[in-house]
Amino acid sequence: MEQQDSRSSVKISTKSFLSSLAILVILVLIAGAMTQIIPQGMFDRVIKDGREVIVSGSYHVIHEAKYPLWHLITAPVEVLFSEDGLMISMIILFICAIGGSFAILQKSGVLTSTIALIVEKVKNHKYRIIPLVILFFMILGGVLGVFEEAIPLVPIIVTLSYSLGWDAMVGLGISLLATAFGFSAAMTNPFSIGVAQSIAGLPAFSGLLYRLLIFAVVYLILTSYILHYAKKIDKDPSKSLLYNSGSNHGSQLLDMEDNEQLKKARYFLLASFTVIFIVMLSASFVSVISDLSLPLVGLLFFLAGIGCGKIAGLRFKEVLKAFAGGIAGIAPGIILILLAMSVKFIISEGGIMDTILYSASSLISSSNIYAAGIFIFFLVLALNFFIGSATAKAFLVMPIITPLADLVGITRQTSVLAFCFGDGFSNVIFPTNPVLLIALGLTMVSYGKWFRFTYKLQLMLFAVSVIFIMLATGFAYGPF
């Protein structure tokens, strides 16, 4: 009954960890250097509707001691005690719950038997799976604003991808990429569009028809890209970017004997995922659930793993051992997350975040109507490297962007569109995004391999974003 295929285990490979570690250490050093070069400055801030927002036009230079460079060493620990400390702690607990619970599902055979049943039903029509799964995950991101909460589904989709003869890139593409791209090409995402439109004074979820067109275009681009790659490695397995890399193409599920206990455990797993999906759906409409959605999903997945393990016949000692092994496998990812979050922490503590924001806003205000929309996109894209949260970025930049949009003559709706484009697509290529690091860690894919797989797609989406912003500027995307 035990799953033995190490290629689908939840653990971070040494090569993946070291490559990501090297990149993040370099970024921490660059952030430290920036604090010594860029002048310090600050905007005034006020509390509005329970959130801290910037007062437009209040930037002023400050003269304080430069950020001590020795703090670069302690920043990964200090960040736990910063204003983002609670969020980071929740992310760490979340990935521990996911890693440990997934290990239980593997050891018990519940995951294997579930995926085997799915494969049996779709193996003769497997290319239909790709557009359907992409649409599902894009709707999660684009309608409900799901991103971090989709992580528990990623290793399951990757296992399904292996079992259909593909590799982890296909699984990540139809789950992680689809969720992030849906989040950015959003229709009613409450955490990006909802917040940004509210700050800009726009009617809630206005401008929907144009966003529906954008969503459809992004869906077609992503689906075509993943289908092309999947068919290519079906024709020639050596074309897989993971061929002979320890996370290689062609991993198949092992044959295993089904039994009544596994059937009951599968029903429990299905019920658990139904509850998880309801929580995700509710988070878009209920603020209390929204604030707690990440720990709630982690807790529910933890209970699902424990419950499935016991129902499938594992002894309590076996459940604990599997859970501990799962945490041990994913533990190196915690170091990567702390380093990634340290980059933003160093920039903020060095007093240069507002200076960067002010310099960019000055460039926007002196631009022509078409260039201004693109500069807003660039500004949010740059900030997304440091600040992953869409809501946090909206409260940081929209109070500045909104009056600038009025000043240069672009509509506020266009500025919101530029904000959403800058916020979402790059979440799955910037190495400072903790969700990307978690997903790659769960699937043993190195950042270098991932970059090779996605950079052409990111360039396409970059071009599409610029085109849609220019069009929106041209026809005065409204209502205002």
N, C-alpha and C positions, 0 to 999 in steps of 0.2 A: 504493500500500500504506500510505500514511501517514494517520493519523487527523488530521482537521482541525477537529473540532468543539471550539472553545474552551470551550464551556459545560460540558464534562465534564473540562476540564484540571485537573490538581492544582496549584492555586495559591490564595492567599488574596487576595480582592478588597480594594481599598483601603477601600471602605465597611465591609466586615466587620472589617477590621483596626482601623480607627479607632474604631468603635463599641465593640469589645471592649477596646481600649487605654484608652479613656476610663473604662469601668466599672472596670477593674482598677486604674488610677491612683487612682480615688476610694476603692477598697477598701484600697489600701496606705495612703492618708492616714488613713482611719478606724482601721486597725490601729495606726498610729503614735499617734493621739490616745488610743486605749484604753490604751496603755502608760503614758501620762502620768496617767491617771485612776484605773485599777484598781490596788489594792495588790498588791505582789509577794508571792509565797508559793511554797512548794515541798513536795511529798511526798518522803519517802525512797523509794529504789528499790533492789531487789535483783535479782540474776541468778537466774532459775529456768528450768530446761530450756533454757539457752542464750539466753534472752530476758530483757530488762529489764522488770520489772513493778513497779507501785506498791505500797507497803506501806500497807494500809488503816489510817486513823486516824493517819497520821504527818504530816499537814499542819502546817506552821509558817510564820509570817510571816518574810520576809527583808527586810533593809534595805540595799539597794544603790542605786547611782546609777541614775536613770531612763534608759531607753533613749535615746541621743542621736538627736534627730530628723534630723540631717543624714545618718544612716545609712539613712534612707528612700531616698536617692538611690543609695546603693551596695548596698543589699540584693539587687537582682537579680543582682549579681556575687558578693556574699558567699555567697549561697545555694548556689553551686556548690562552695564549700569547707566547707559545713556537713555534718552527719551524713547529710543527704539528698542530698549532692552527687553521689555515685555513681549513685543512682537517677535523678536529674535528667539526668545526662550520658547514661545509657542511653536515657532517653526521647527526648532530642535526637537521638542517633544513630539511634534507631528511626524517628523521623519522617523523617529525612533518607533512610534506606534505603527507606522506603515511598514517599516523594515521588519520589525518583529512579527507582526501579524501575517505579513506575506510569507514569511518563513514557515509559520504554522500551516498556512494553507497549502504550501508546497509539500511539507513533510507528511501531512495527513492524506494527501492525494486528492483533496477536494478540488483544487485548482486544475490539476491535470485532467481529472475526469470531466469537469465542466467544459474546459477548452476542447477536449476530445469529442464531446457531444456536438459542440458548435461546428467543429471542423467536419464531422461526418455529414452534417446537414448542408454545408456551404462549399465543400471541396470541389464540386463540379461547376460552381459559379463563383469562384473566389474573386474574380475581378469586379464583381458587383459589390463586394464587401467594402472596397476602398472608398467609392463615392458616398456610400451610405454612412459609414463610420465617420468620415470627414464631415458630412453634413450634421450628424448628431453632435460632434464635439464643437463645431463652429457655432451651432445654435446655443450650446451651453455657454460659450464665451460671448457671443453677440447679443443674445437676448437676456440671459440671466446674469452675465458678468462673472461667470465662473472662470477661475484660472488655477490658483493654488489648490482648490478643493478637488480638481480633476486628477491630481497626482496619483491617488490610489488606483485609478483605472489604467494608468500608463503601463506599468509592468504586466498587467493582464493582457492589454492589447498587444504589447511586444511579444508575449508568449504566444498569442494567437498568430501573430505574424510569422514567428519561427515555425509554428506547426503547419502553416500553409506554404512553407518552402521559401519564405523571404528572409529578411534580416531585421535587426533592431531599428535600422533607419526607417524602414517602412512603418513599423509599429509606432515609432516616435512621430513620424510625419502625419499619420492619420489620427493621432491623439494629441500630443503636445503642440505640434505646429498648428493643427486645426483649431485647438482651443485658443491659442494666442492670436491667431489671425482673425478668428471670429470676434475676439475681445476688441481688436483694433478696428476692424471693418464692421463695427457694431451697429445694430438696429435700435436696441433699447437698453443697452448696457447701463445699469443704474450707477455704476462706480466710476465711469468715465464720462459718457454723454450726460447722464442724469445730473452729476455734480457740476460738470463744466457749464452746462446750459443754465443751471440754477444760479451759479455765480455771475454768468453773463446776462442774467435777466431775461432769458429766452423761455418761451412756453415749453413745458416738459415734453421731451421726445419729439419736438417739432423737426421738420425737414426729413421726415421718414422716407419718402419716395426716393430721394437721391441716395440715401444710405442703403436702401434695398438694392439699388443698381450696383453700388460699390461692393456690397456683400456678395452678390451674384458673380461679379467679375473676379473677386479674390477667390471665391469657391472654385471657379473654373480653372484658374491658374494653379492653385494648389493641387486639385484633383488630377489635372493633366501631368503635373510635375511628378507626383508620387506614382501614378499609373505607369508613366514612362520608365521610371527607375525600377519598379517592380517587374515589369515585363523584360527589361534589360537583364536583370539578374536571374530571371527564370530561364532566359535563353542561354546565358553564360554566367554561372555562379561566380566566376573569378572577377566579374565586374563589380561585385559587392565591395563597398568600401571597408567592410569588416571581414573580408575573406582571409582566412588563416590568421586572424588577429586574436583568437581566444574568445571572441564573441561572434563566431562566424556564421555565415549563411548556411541554411539547410538544417538547422536544429529541428528535430522532430520530437513529438511527444512519445514517451515510451508506452508500449502496450501494458495495460494493467487490468486486473480483474475488478469489475464493478461489484458492488454489494449493496444491501439494503441500508447500511449505515451511511455509505457515501451518498446514496440517493437522498436520504433525510438531510444530510449536511449541505447538499446542493440547494435544496429547498430553503434551508436556513440562510444560505449565502444570498440567494435571490431576494428573500425577504429583507435581508440587511441592506442590500444595495438599493432596494426600493425606498427604504427609510432614508438612506443617504441622499438619494435623488430628491426626495421631498424636502429635506433640509436645504439642499442647494437651491431648489425652487423658491422656498420660503424666504431665503436670505435676500432675494431681490425685492421683497415687499415688506418684510418685518425687520426693523432696524436692530432690535435686540438680537435676533438670530444672525443678522448680518455681521455684527460685531464679534460673535462667537462662532461663526461658521467653520473656521479652520480647526479649532480644538474640538468642536462637535463632530466634524467628519472624522478626525483622527480617533476620537473616542469610539465612535460607531464602528469604524473599521477594526479597531482593537477588539471590541466585543464580538464582531463577526469572526475574527480569527480564532479567538478563544473558544467561542461557541462551536464553530465548525470542527475545530480540533477535537473537542470532547465528544461531539456527536459522531464523528468519524471513528472514534474508538481509541484515541490517544490517551495515555495516562497523564495525570496532571504534571508529573515530573518531565515527561516528554514534551508537553506543551511549553513548560517553562524553559526547557533547554533549547527548543527551537526558537522561542521568542528571543532569548538572550543571544543566540547565534545570529539571528537576523539583525539585532541592534549592533552587534560587533561588526557585521559585514558592512553596515552603512555608516558606522561611526566616523570614518575619515571624512565623510561629507560634512560633518559638523565643523571641522577645521576650515574647510573651503568656504562654508557659509559665513563664518566669523571673519575671515579675510575679506570676502566680498563686501560685507556690510561695513568693514573698516574703511573702505575707500571713501564712502559718503561721510562717515564719521570724521575722518581726518580733514576733509574739505570743509565741513561745517565748523569743526573746532578751530580750524585755522582762520576762520572769519572771512573766507573768500567766496562762499557760495553766493551771497547777495551781490558781490562785486561782479561775478560772472553774469548773473541775472541782469544787473543794471547795464552792463556793457552791451549785452545782447538787445535789451529793450531800446537803447539809444540807437543801435543800428536799424532796428525795425522802424522807429519813428521817423528816420530820415530817408526811408526807402520809398519807391513808387508802389503803386497799388498791387502789382503782381509780385514784386520781390518781397513785399511785406508778408504775404501769406506763406511764402516759402521760408522766410527767415523765422517765422513762428514755428513752423514745422521743424526746422533745424534746432531751434532753441529747446523745444520739448524733447527732441531726439537726444540732444547732448545731456539734458538733465536726467533722462531715463537711464543713462549710464550709471548715475549715482543714486537715483531715487526710483525704486521699482514700483512703488504704490501709485496707482492712477489717481486715487483720491487725494493723497498727499501732494502730488504734483499740481493737481487742479487748484487746491487752496493756495499753493505757492505762487503759481504763475498767472492764473486767470484774472486776479484783480489787477495785474499789470497789463496783460494782453488786451483786456476788454477796452479800456480807454484808448490804447494805442491803435486798435482796430478802427475805432470811431475816428481817430485823428487822421489816419492815412486813407480812409475811405473804403475799407473792406468790411463786409458784414460780420456781425458777431457770430453768426452761424458758420461762416467760413473759418473763423478763428477757432471755433470749437472742433471743426473737422480737422484742421491742421494739428490741433492738440491731440486728438484721438489717434491720428496716424503716427505722430511722433512718439506716443506713449506705448503702443501695443506690439507692433511687428518686431521691433528690436528686442523685446523681452526674451526671445528665444535665440539670440545670437550674442548679446552682451554677456561676458563671463562674470559680471557682477550681479546678475540676477539669481537669487537663491533658488527659484523654482526650476530654472534651467539646470543648475548644478545638482539639485536633488534628482531630477529626471534622468540626467546622464549617469549619475551614480547608481541609480536603481537598475540601469540597463547595461552597465559596464562599457559605455561608449566614451571615448576620450573627447575632450573639447576640440582637439585638432581635427579628428575625423568628422565631428559634427559640423565644424566650420566648413570643411570641404564639401559636405553634403548640402549645406544650406546657403552658402554665400551667393550663388547665382540666383536662387529664389529670392533672397533678400534684395538683391539689386533690381530684380523685376518689380518687386513690391515697392521699392523706393521710387522707381520711375512711375509706376501707377499712382502712387501717392501724390507726386508732383503734378501729374496730369490732372487728377481729380481736383486738386487745390486750385490749379490755374483755371479749370472750367468753372469751378464754384465762384471764383473771383470774377470771371467774365460775365456770368449771368446773374450775379448778385444773389447768391444763395441765401435764402431768407427763412423766416419772414423779415428779419432785419439783422 
